Amino acid sequence: IHLTCLLEQYLEPLRHENFLSATEMMAIFGNIREMVTVQRRFLKNLETAVESESQLEAGMADFQ
């Protein structure tokens, strides 16, 4: 969430200004887009794992 905020609130507006050079932008923001993609994928996988764990625990309760 914080990386997305950084991307949307700072990187995108700065890209449309001629305030920083492409080299400076790369030095400051680096590979933030890739980091956001990985963060989103990780969150989705984590949510899926937690949901699966909850379903497994609910199923185990039926056997007790």
PDB file with SEQRES, HELIX, SHEET and CRYST1 records, atoms N, CA, C and O in Angstrom:
SEQRES   1 A   64  ILE HIS LEU THR CYS LEU LEU GLU GLN TYR LEU GLU PRO          
SEQRES   2 A   64  LEU ARG HIS GLU ASN PHE LEU SER ALA THR GLU MET MET          
SEQRES   3 A   64  ALA ILE PHE GLY ASN ILE ARG GLU MET VAL THR VAL GLN          
SEQRES   4 A   64  ARG ARG PHE LEU LYS ASN LEU GLU THR ALA VAL GLU SER          
SEQRES   5 A   64  GLU SER GLN LEU GLU ALA GLY MET ALA ASP PHE GLN              
HELIX    1 AA1 HIS A    2  LEU A    6  1                                   5    
HELIX    2 AA2 LEU A    7  LEU A   11  3                                   5    
HELIX    3 AA3 GLU A   12  HIS A   16  1                                   5    
HELIX    4 AA4 ALA A   22  PHE A   29  1                                   8    
HELIX    5 AA5 ILE A   32  ASP A   62  1                                  31    
CRYST1    1.000    1.000    1.000  90.00  90.00  90.00 P 1           1          
ATOM      1  N   ILE A   1       0.840  -1.187   0.000  1.00  0.00           N  
ATOM      2  CA  ILE A   1       0.000   0.000   0.000  1.00  0.00           C  
ATOM      3  C   ILE A   1       0.881   1.244   0.000  1.00  0.00           C  
ATOM      4  O   ILE A   1       0.618   2.190  -0.743  1.00  0.00           O  
ATOM      5  N   HIS A   2       1.918   1.251   0.821  1.00  0.00           N  
ATOM      6  CA  HIS A   2       2.784   2.423   0.895  1.00  0.00           C  
ATOM      7  C   HIS A   2       3.564   2.623  -0.401  1.00  0.00           C  
ATOM      8  O   HIS A   2       3.772   3.755  -0.839  1.00  0.00           O  
ATOM      9  N   LEU A   3       3.991   1.523  -1.009  1.00  0.00           N  
ATOM     10  CA  LEU A   3       4.710   1.642  -2.277  1.00  0.00           C  
ATOM     11  C   LEU A   3       3.784   2.180  -3.364  1.00  0.00           C  
ATOM     12  O   LEU A   3       4.199   2.994  -4.188  1.00  0.00           O  
ATOM     13  N   THR A   4       2.545   1.731  -3.368  1.00  0.00           N  
ATOM     14  CA  THR A   4       1.578   2.233  -4.343  1.00  0.00           C  
ATOM     15  C   THR A   4       1.351   3.719  -4.142  1.00  0.00           C  
ATOM     16  O   THR A   4       1.272   4.475  -5.110  1.00  0.00           O  
ATOM     17  N   CYS A   5       1.247   4.139  -2.897  1.00  0.00           N  
ATOM     18  CA  CYS A   5       1.082   5.558  -2.578  1.00  0.00           C  
ATOM     19  C   CYS A   5       2.280   6.356  -3.086  1.00  0.00           C  
ATOM     20  O   CYS A   5       2.115   7.417  -3.689  1.00  0.00           O  
ATOM     21  N   LEU A   6       3.461   5.853  -2.845  1.00  0.00           N  
ATOM     22  CA  LEU A   6       4.680   6.513  -3.317  1.00  0.00           C  
ATOM     23  C   LEU A   6       4.667   6.634  -4.835  1.00  0.00           C  
ATOM     24  O   LEU A   6       5.020   7.673  -5.393  1.00  0.00           O  
ATOM     25  N   LEU A   7       4.263   5.575  -5.478  1.00  0.00           N  
ATOM     26  CA  LEU A   7       4.204   5.558  -6.939  1.00  0.00           C  
ATOM     27  C   LEU A   7       3.192   6.574  -7.457  1.00  0.00           C  
ATOM     28  O   LEU A   7       3.497   7.363  -8.351  1.00  0.00           O  
ATOM     29  N   GLU A   8       1.992   6.552  -6.895  1.00  0.00           N  
ATOM     30  CA  GLU A   8       0.915   7.409  -7.384  1.00  0.00           C  
ATOM     31  C   GLU A   8       1.064   8.874  -6.969  1.00  0.00           C  
ATOM     32  O   GLU A   8       0.761   9.778  -7.749  1.00  0.00           O  
ATOM     33  N   GLN A   9       1.526   9.102  -5.759  1.00  0.00           N  
ATOM     34  CA  GLN A   9       1.568  10.467  -5.235  1.00  0.00           C  
ATOM     35  C   GLN A   9       2.849  11.227  -5.570  1.00  0.00           C  
ATOM     36  O   GLN A   9       2.851  12.457  -5.612  1.00  0.00           O  
ATOM     37  N   TYR A  10       3.933  10.498  -5.807  1.00  0.00           N  
ATOM     38  CA  TYR A  10       5.208  11.171  -6.039  1.00  0.00           C  
ATOM     39  C   TYR A  10       5.818  10.886  -7.404  1.00  0.00           C  
ATOM     40  O   TYR A  10       6.172  11.810  -8.137  1.00  0.00           O  
ATOM     41  N   LEU A  11       5.940   9.607  -7.744  1.00  0.00           N  
ATOM     42  CA  LEU A  11       6.619   9.264  -8.992  1.00  0.00           C  
ATOM     43  C   LEU A  11       5.864   9.775 -10.210  1.00  0.00           C  
ATOM     44  O   LEU A  11       6.442  10.451 -11.061  1.00  0.00           O  
ATOM     45  N   GLU A  12       4.593   9.461 -10.297  1.00  0.00           N  
ATOM     46  CA  GLU A  12       3.833   9.862 -11.477  1.00  0.00           C  
ATOM     47  C   GLU A  12       3.787  11.381 -11.654  1.00  0.00           C  
ATOM     48  O   GLU A  12       4.046  11.858 -12.759  1.00  0.00           O  
ATOM     49  N   PRO A  13       3.472  12.159 -10.624  1.00  0.00           N  
ATOM     50  CA  PRO A  13       3.490  13.621 -10.810  1.00  0.00           C  
ATOM     51  C   PRO A  13       4.876  14.158 -11.185  1.00  0.00           C  
ATOM     52  O   PRO A  13       4.987  15.074 -12.000  1.00  0.00           O  
ATOM     53  N   LEU A  14       5.930  13.592 -10.592  1.00  0.00           N  
ATOM     54  CA  LEU A  14       7.283  14.063 -10.920  1.00  0.00           C  
ATOM     55  C   LEU A  14       7.673  13.736 -12.355  1.00  0.00           C  
ATOM     56  O   LEU A  14       8.447  14.466 -12.974  1.00  0.00           O  
ATOM     57  N   ARG A  15       7.142  12.651 -12.877  1.00  0.00           N  
ATOM     58  CA  ARG A  15       7.440  12.289 -14.267  1.00  0.00           C  
ATOM     59  C   ARG A  15       6.925  13.341 -15.238  1.00  0.00           C  
ATOM     60  O   ARG A  15       7.515  13.562 -16.296  1.00  0.00           O  
ATOM     61  N   HIS A  16       5.825  13.984 -14.876  1.00  0.00           N  
ATOM     62  CA  HIS A  16       5.215  14.979 -15.760  1.00  0.00           C  
ATOM     63  C   HIS A  16       5.830  16.363 -15.602  1.00  0.00           C  
ATOM     64  O   HIS A  16       5.537  17.268 -16.383  1.00  0.00           O  
ATOM     65  N   GLU A  17       6.659  16.527 -14.621  1.00  0.00           N  
ATOM     66  CA  GLU A  17       7.391  17.778 -14.410  1.00  0.00           C  
ATOM     67  C   GLU A  17       8.808  17.581 -14.935  1.00  0.00           C  
ATOM     68  O   GLU A  17       9.285  16.450 -15.026  1.00  0.00           O  
ATOM     69  N   ASN A  18       9.449  18.619 -15.263  1.00  0.00           N  
ATOM     70  CA  ASN A  18      10.851  18.528 -15.677  1.00  0.00           C  
ATOM     71  C   ASN A  18      11.760  18.906 -14.511  1.00  0.00           C  
ATOM     72  O   ASN A  18      12.814  19.516 -14.688  1.00  0.00           O  
ATOM     73  N   PHE A  19      11.325  18.532 -13.335  1.00  0.00           N  
ATOM     74  CA  PHE A  19      12.039  18.869 -12.109  1.00  0.00           C  
ATOM     75  C   PHE A  19      13.301  18.027 -11.937  1.00  0.00           C  
ATOM     76  O   PHE A  19      14.343  18.531 -11.519  1.00  0.00           O  
ATOM     77  N   LEU A  20      13.194  16.730 -12.268  1.00  0.00           N  
ATOM     78  CA  LEU A  20      14.316  15.806 -12.123  1.00  0.00           C  
ATOM     79  C   LEU A  20      14.634  15.163 -13.467  1.00  0.00           C  
ATOM     80  O   LEU A  20      13.744  14.946 -14.290  1.00  0.00           O  
ATOM     81  N   SER A  21      15.885  14.869 -13.674  1.00  0.00           N  
ATOM     82  CA  SER A  21      16.288  14.172 -14.901  1.00  0.00           C  
ATOM     83  C   SER A  21      15.903  12.694 -14.785  1.00  0.00           C  
ATOM     84  O   SER A  21      15.588  12.207 -13.700  1.00  0.00           O  
ATOM     85  N   ALA A  22      15.934  11.996 -15.916  1.00  0.00           N  
ATOM     86  CA  ALA A  22      15.640  10.560 -15.916  1.00  0.00           C  
ATOM     87  C   ALA A  22      16.618   9.807 -15.021  1.00  0.00           C  
ATOM     88  O   ALA A  22      16.235   8.852 -14.346  1.00  0.00           O  
ATOM     89  N   THR A  23      17.861  10.227 -15.014  1.00  0.00           N  
ATOM     90  CA  THR A  23      18.877   9.585 -14.172  1.00  0.00           C  
ATOM     91  C   THR A  23      18.564   9.798 -12.695  1.00  0.00           C  
ATOM     92  O   THR A  23      18.679   8.871 -11.893  1.00  0.00           O  
ATOM     93  N   GLU A  24      18.171  11.006 -12.340  1.00  0.00           N  
ATOM     94  CA  GLU A  24      17.816  11.295 -10.942  1.00  0.00           C  
ATOM     95  C   GLU A  24      16.572  10.516 -10.524  1.00  0.00           C  
ATOM     96  O   GLU A  24      16.500   9.994  -9.411  1.00  0.00           O  
ATOM     97  N   MET A  25      15.595  10.443 -11.426  1.00  0.00           N  
ATOM     98  CA  MET A  25      14.374   9.688 -11.122  1.00  0.00           C  
ATOM     99  C   MET A  25      14.709   8.215 -10.871  1.00  0.00           C  
ATOM    100  O   MET A  25      14.179   7.591  -9.952  1.00  0.00           O  
ATOM    101  N   MET A  26      15.596   7.676 -11.703  1.00  0.00           N  
ATOM    102  CA  MET A  26      15.990   6.278 -11.542  1.00  0.00           C  
ATOM    103  C   MET A  26      16.741   6.083 -10.224  1.00  0.00           C  
ATOM    104  O   MET A  26      16.555   5.073  -9.546  1.00  0.00           O  
ATOM    105  N   ALA A  27      17.576   7.035  -9.868  1.00  0.00           N  
ATOM    106  CA  ALA A  27      18.334   6.930  -8.618  1.00  0.00           C  
ATOM    107  C   ALA A  27      17.410   6.989  -7.402  1.00  0.00           C  
ATOM    108  O   ALA A  27      17.652   6.312  -6.403  1.00  0.00           O  
ATOM    109  N   ILE A  28      16.370   7.784  -7.485  1.00  0.00           N  
ATOM    110  CA  ILE A  28      15.451   7.936  -6.348  1.00  0.00           C  
ATOM    111  C   ILE A  28      14.446   6.797  -6.282  1.00  0.00           C  
ATOM    112  O   ILE A  28      14.231   6.211  -5.221  1.00  0.00           O  
ATOM    113  N   PHE A  29      13.829   6.485  -7.420  1.00  0.00           N  
ATOM    114  CA  PHE A  29      12.725   5.526  -7.426  1.00  0.00           C  
ATOM    115  C   PHE A  29      13.114   4.135  -7.904  1.00  0.00           C  
ATOM    116  O   PHE A  29      12.381   3.175  -7.668  1.00  0.00           O  
ATOM    117  N   GLY A  30      14.242   4.014  -8.563  1.00  0.00           N  
ATOM    118  CA  GLY A  30      14.742   2.707  -8.984  1.00  0.00           C  
ATOM    119  C   GLY A  30      13.693   1.836  -9.642  1.00  0.00           C  
ATOM    120  O   GLY A  30      13.058   2.237 -10.618  1.00  0.00           O  
ATOM    121  N   ASN A  31      13.518   0.654  -9.107  1.00  0.00           N  
ATOM    122  CA  ASN A  31      12.585  -0.315  -9.681  1.00  0.00           C  
ATOM    123  C   ASN A  31      11.287  -0.400  -8.876  1.00  0.00           C  
ATOM    124  O   ASN A  31      10.789  -1.494  -8.609  1.00  0.00           O  
ATOM    125  N   ILE A  32      10.753   0.733  -8.498  1.00  0.00           N  
ATOM    126  CA  ILE A  32       9.570   0.744  -7.639  1.00  0.00           C  
ATOM    127  C   ILE A  32       8.366   0.074  -8.292  1.00  0.00           C  
ATOM    128  O   ILE A  32       7.560  -0.554  -7.605  1.00  0.00           O  
ATOM    129  N   ARG A  33       8.238   0.199  -9.593  1.00  0.00           N  
ATOM    130  CA  ARG A  33       7.103  -0.452 -10.264  1.00  0.00           C  
ATOM    131  C   ARG A  33       7.171  -1.975 -10.093  1.00  0.00           C  
ATOM    132  O   ARG A  33       6.160  -2.626  -9.831  1.00  0.00           O  
ATOM    133  N   GLU A  34       8.362  -2.521 -10.244  1.00  0.00           N  
ATOM    134  CA  GLU A  34       8.529  -3.963 -10.051  1.00  0.00           C  
ATOM    135  C   GLU A  34       8.269  -4.343  -8.602  1.00  0.00           C  
ATOM    136  O   GLU A  34       7.691  -5.394  -8.325  1.00  0.00           O  
ATOM    137  N   MET A  35       8.693  -3.491  -7.683  1.00  0.00           N  
ATOM    138  CA  MET A  35       8.465  -3.756  -6.262  1.00  0.00           C  
ATOM    139  C   MET A  35       6.970  -3.759  -5.949  1.00  0.00           C  
ATOM    140  O   MET A  35       6.506  -4.587  -5.165  1.00  0.00           O  
ATOM    141  N   VAL A  36       6.217  -2.845  -6.551  1.00  0.00           N  
ATOM    142  CA  VAL A  36       4.769  -2.802  -6.347  1.00  0.00           C  
ATOM    143  C   VAL A  36       4.128  -4.070  -6.890  1.00  0.00           C  
ATOM    144  O   VAL A  36       3.237  -4.636  -6.256  1.00  0.00           O  
ATOM    145  N   THR A  37       4.575  -4.519  -8.056  1.00  0.00           N  
ATOM    146  CA  THR A  37       4.045  -5.759  -8.639  1.00  0.00           C  
ATOM    147  C   THR A  37       4.306  -6.940  -7.719  1.00  0.00           C  
ATOM    148  O   THR A  37       3.405  -7.744  -7.476  1.00  0.00           O  
ATOM    149  N   VAL A  38       5.513  -7.057  -7.210  1.00  0.00           N  
ATOM    150  CA  VAL A  38       5.861  -8.154  -6.295  1.00  0.00           C  
ATOM    151  C   VAL A  38       5.048  -8.040  -5.007  1.00  0.00           C  
ATOM    152  O   VAL A  38       4.565  -9.049  -4.493  1.00  0.00           O  
ATOM    153  N   GLN A  39       4.894  -6.832  -4.482  1.00  0.00           N  
ATOM    154  CA  GLN A  39       4.130  -6.626  -3.255  1.00  0.00           C  
ATOM    155  C   GLN A  39       2.679  -7.072  -3.446  1.00  0.00           C  
ATOM    156  O   GLN A  39       2.117  -7.750  -2.586  1.00  0.00           O  
ATOM    157  N   ARG A  40       2.083  -6.695  -4.562  1.00  0.00           N  
ATOM    158  CA  ARG A  40       0.685  -7.085  -4.826  1.00  0.00           C  
ATOM    159  C   ARG A  40       0.553  -8.597  -4.970  1.00  0.00           C  
ATOM    160  O   ARG A  40      -0.390  -9.187  -4.442  1.00  0.00           O  
ATOM    161  N   ARG A  41       1.485  -9.228  -5.677  1.00  0.00           N  
ATOM    162  CA  ARG A  41       1.460 -10.675  -5.864  1.00  0.00           C  
ATOM    163  C   ARG A  41       1.632 -11.382  -4.515  1.00  0.00           C  
ATOM    164  O   ARG A  41       0.937 -12.355  -4.223  1.00  0.00           O  
ATOM    165  N   PHE A  42       2.557 -10.886  -3.702  1.00  0.00           N  
ATOM    166  CA  PHE A  42       2.790 -11.473  -2.383  1.00  0.00           C  
ATOM    167  C   PHE A  42       1.535 -11.371  -1.516  1.00  0.00           C  
ATOM    168  O   PHE A  42       1.155 -12.339  -0.857  1.00  0.00           O  
ATOM    169  N   LEU A  43       0.890 -10.202  -1.517  1.00  0.00           N  
ATOM    170  CA  LEU A  43      -0.317 -10.011  -0.724  1.00  0.00           C  
ATOM    171  C   LEU A  43      -1.417 -10.967  -1.174  1.00  0.00           C  
ATOM    172  O   LEU A  43      -2.094 -11.572  -0.344  1.00  0.00           O  
ATOM    173  N   LYS A  44      -1.593 -11.102  -2.470  1.00  0.00           N  
ATOM    174  CA  LYS A  44      -2.620 -12.017  -2.989  1.00  0.00           C  
ATOM    175  C   LYS A  44      -2.327 -13.449  -2.558  1.00  0.00           C  
ATOM    176  O   LYS A  44      -3.233 -14.160  -2.125  1.00  0.00           O  
ATOM    177  N   ASN A  45      -1.074 -13.881  -2.672  1.00  0.00           N  
ATOM    178  CA  ASN A  45      -0.700 -15.232  -2.248  1.00  0.00           C  
ATOM    179  C   ASN A  45      -0.886 -15.424  -0.751  1.00  0.00           C  
ATOM    180  O   ASN A  45      -1.327 -16.485  -0.310  1.00  0.00           O  
ATOM    181  N   LEU A  46      -0.555 -14.416   0.023  1.00  0.00           N  
ATOM    182  CA  LEU A  46      -0.715 -14.491   1.474  1.00  0.00           C  
ATOM    183  C   LEU A  46      -2.193 -14.596   1.845  1.00  0.00           C  
ATOM    184  O   LEU A  46      -2.567 -15.395   2.704  1.00  0.00           O  
ATOM    185  N   GLU A  47      -3.021 -13.797   1.206  1.00  0.00           N  
ATOM    186  CA  GLU A  47      -4.462 -13.862   1.481  1.00  0.00           C  
ATOM    187  C   GLU A  47      -5.030 -15.231   1.115  1.00  0.00           C  
ATOM    188  O   GLU A  47      -5.861 -15.775   1.842  1.00  0.00           O  
ATOM    189  N   THR A  48      -4.584 -15.785  -0.002  1.00  0.00           N  
ATOM    190  CA  THR A  48      -5.027 -17.119  -0.415  1.00  0.00           C  
ATOM    191  C   THR A  48      -4.600 -18.168   0.603  1.00  0.00           C  
ATOM    192  O   THR A  48      -5.381 -19.056   0.947  1.00  0.00           O  
ATOM    193  N   ALA A  49      -3.369 -18.070   1.083  1.00  0.00           N  
ATOM    194  CA  ALA A  49      -2.859 -19.030   2.068  1.00  0.00           C  
ATOM    195  C   ALA A  49      -3.634 -18.933   3.376  1.00  0.00           C  
ATOM    196  O   ALA A  49      -3.957 -19.956   3.979  1.00  0.00           O  
ATOM    197  N   VAL A  50      -3.932 -17.728   3.816  1.00  0.00           N  
ATOM    198  CA  VAL A  50      -4.680 -17.550   5.064  1.00  0.00           C  
ATOM    199  C   VAL A  50      -6.095 -18.102   4.905  1.00  0.00           C  
ATOM    200  O   VAL A  50      -6.619 -18.749   5.812  1.00  0.00           O  
ATOM    201  N   GLU A  51      -6.704 -17.848   3.766  1.00  0.00           N  
ATOM    202  CA  GLU A  51      -8.050 -18.362   3.515  1.00  0.00           C  
ATOM    203  C   GLU A  51      -8.044 -19.889   3.481  1.00  0.00           C  
ATOM    204  O   GLU A  51      -8.937 -20.524   4.042  1.00  0.00           O  
ATOM    205  N   SER A  52      -7.055 -20.474   2.834  1.00  0.00           N  
ATOM    206  CA  SER A  52      -6.941 -21.938   2.771  1.00  0.00           C  
ATOM    207  C   SER A  52      -6.742 -22.525   4.158  1.00  0.00           C  
ATOM    208  O   SER A  52      -7.329 -23.555   4.489  1.00  0.00           O  
ATOM    209  N   GLU A  53      -5.919 -21.877   4.967  1.00  0.00           N  
ATOM    210  CA  GLU A  53      -5.659 -22.326   6.341  1.00  0.00           C  
ATOM    211  C   GLU A  53      -6.948 -22.286   7.154  1.00  0.00           C  
ATOM    212  O   GLU A  53      -7.237 -23.211   7.912  1.00  0.00           O  
ATOM    213  N   SER A  54      -7.718 -21.217   6.996  1.00  0.00           N  
ATOM    214  CA  SER A  54      -8.982 -21.089   7.725  1.00  0.00           C  
ATOM    215  C   SER A  54      -9.953 -22.183   7.321  1.00  0.00           C  
ATOM    216  O   SER A  54     -10.643 -22.750   8.169  1.00  0.00           O  
ATOM    217  N   GLN A  55     -10.009 -22.483   6.028  1.00  0.00           N  
ATOM    218  CA  GLN A  55     -10.894 -23.548   5.541  1.00  0.00           C  
ATOM    219  C   GLN A  55     -10.440 -24.902   6.063  1.00  0.00           C  
ATOM    220  O   GLN A  55     -11.269 -25.740   6.418  1.00  0.00           O  
ATOM    221  N   LEU A  56      -9.147 -25.120   6.113  1.00  0.00           N  
ATOM    222  CA  LEU A  56      -8.604 -26.375   6.623  1.00  0.00           C  
ATOM    223  C   LEU A  56      -8.948 -26.533   8.098  1.00  0.00           C  
ATOM    224  O   LEU A  56      -9.376 -27.606   8.524  1.00  0.00           O  
ATOM    225  N   GLU A  57      -8.765 -25.471   8.877  1.00  0.00           N  
ATOM    226  CA  GLU A  57      -9.097 -25.531  10.295  1.00  0.00           C  
ATOM    227  C   GLU A  57     -10.571 -25.786  10.515  1.00  0.00           C  
ATOM    228  O   GLU A  57     -10.939 -26.534  11.420  1.00  0.00           O  
ATOM    229  N   ALA A  58     -11.424 -25.180   9.707  1.00  0.00           N  
ATOM    230  CA  ALA A  58     -12.871 -25.404   9.819  1.00  0.00           C  
ATOM    231  C   ALA A  58     -13.200 -26.846   9.490  1.00  0.00           C  
ATOM    232  O   ALA A  58     -14.061 -27.438  10.141  1.00  0.00           O  
ATOM    233  N   GLY A  59     -12.549 -27.424   8.509  1.00  0.00           N  
ATOM    234  CA  GLY A  59     -12.760 -28.819   8.150  1.00  0.00           C  
ATOM    235  C   GLY A  59     -12.274 -29.756   9.225  1.00  0.00           C  
ATOM    236  O   GLY A  59     -12.911 -30.780   9.470  1.00  0.00           O  
ATOM    237  N   MET A  60     -11.182 -29.451   9.869  1.00  0.00           N  
ATOM    238  CA  MET A  60     -10.634 -30.282  10.950  1.00  0.00           C  
ATOM    239  C   MET A  60     -11.560 -30.264  12.156  1.00  0.00           C  
ATOM    240  O   MET A  60     -11.654 -31.256  12.880  1.00  0.00           O  
ATOM    241  N   ALA A  61     -12.240 -29.153  12.379  1.00  0.00           N  
ATOM    242  CA  ALA A  61     -13.153 -29.060  13.528  1.00  0.00           C  
ATOM    243  C   ALA A  61     -14.309 -30.055  13.382  1.00  0.00           C  
ATOM    244  O   ALA A  61     -14.847 -30.529  14.383  1.00  0.00           O  
ATOM    245  N   ASP A  62     -14.687 -30.367  12.158  1.00  0.00           N  
ATOM    246  CA  ASP A  62     -15.773 -31.332  11.927  1.00  0.00           C  
ATOM    247  C   ASP A  62     -15.396 -32.739  12.395  1.00  0.00           C  
ATOM    248  O   ASP A  62     -16.275 -33.535  12.726  1.00  0.00           O  
ATOM    249  N   PHE A  63     -14.093 -33.055  12.424  1.00  0.00           N  
ATOM    250  CA  PHE A  63     -13.640 -34.387  12.808  1.00  0.00           C  
ATOM    251  C   PHE A  63     -13.423 -34.531  14.313  1.00  0.00           C  
ATOM    252  O   PHE A  63     -13.147 -35.632  14.791  1.00  0.00           O  
ATOM    253  N   GLN A  64     -13.540 -33.480  15.037  1.00  0.00           N  
ATOM    254  CA  GLN A  64     -13.278 -33.556  16.489  1.00  0.00           C  
ATOM    255  C   GLN A  64     -14.524 -33.817  17.260  1.00  0.00           C  
ATOM    256  O   GLN A  64     -14.483 -33.911  18.486  1.00  0.00           O  
TER     257      GLN A  64                                                      
END                                                                             
